[in-house]
Amino acid sequence: MTTLLYRGQAYTQNTVGNQKPLVQLTYRRHTYQSRQAEAQAPQVQLTYRGVRYSR
């Protein structure tokens, strides 16, 4: 075990880090795009002096 130093006090580490299996991340374009489309705010039509604007 390794000896660690914290604020001038030496101590040994009692635990060993857990080894987790590696996870391969994937990018799912269609899922991402569909969720982005659902999250967008609805279009609001505004009219100012007879001219229409969409917000």
C-alpha positions as CSV (number, residue, x, y, z in Angstrom):
1,M,0.0,0.0,0.0
2,T,1.1,3.5,-0.6
3,T,1.7,6.1,2.1
4,L,-0.2,9.3,1.6
5,L,0.5,12.7,3.1
6,Y,-2.3,15.1,4.2
7,R,-1.6,18.3,6.1
8,G,1.7,16.9,7.3
9,Q,0.2,13.6,8.6
10,A,1.3,10.4,6.8
11,Y,-1.2,7.6,6.5
12,T,-1.7,4.5,4.5
13,Q,-4.7,4.0,2.2
14,N,-7.0,1.3,3.5
15,T,-9.1,0.7,0.4
16,V,-8.2,-0.3,-3.1
17,G,-10.2,1.4,-5.9
18,N,-12.9,-0.7,-7.4
19,Q,-12.2,-1.8,-10.9
20,K,-15.4,-1.3,-13.0
21,P,-15.7,-2.7,-16.4
22,L,-15.3,-0.3,-19.3
23,V,-18.5,0.9,-21.0
24,Q,-18.5,1.7,-24.7
25,L,-20.7,4.8,-25.3
26,T,-22.7,5.0,-28.5
27,Y,-24.2,7.9,-30.3
28,R,-27.7,7.4,-31.5
29,R,-28.4,10.2,-33.9
30,H,-32.1,9.5,-34.5
31,T,-32.9,9.2,-30.8
32,Y,-31.0,12.5,-30.0
33,Q,-32.6,14.4,-32.9
34,S,-36.2,13.2,-32.0
35,R,-35.7,14.2,-28.4
36,Q,-34.3,17.6,-29.4
37,A,-37.4,18.2,-31.6
38,E,-39.7,17.3,-28.8
39,A,-38.0,19.6,-26.4
40,Q,-38.2,22.7,-28.7
41,A,-40.7,25.3,-27.7
42,P,-43.7,25.6,-29.9
43,Q,-43.7,28.4,-32.5
44,V,-45.6,31.5,-31.5
45,Q,-47.2,33.7,-34.1
46,L,-47.1,37.4,-33.3
47,T,-48.6,40.2,-35.2
48,Y,-47.4,43.8,-34.9
49,R,-49.1,46.5,-37.0
50,G,-50.3,43.9,-39.5
51,V,-46.9,42.2,-39.9
52,R,-46.7,38.6,-38.7
53,Y,-43.6,37.4,-36.8
54,S,-42.8,33.9,-35.5
55,R,-40.9,33.6,-32.3
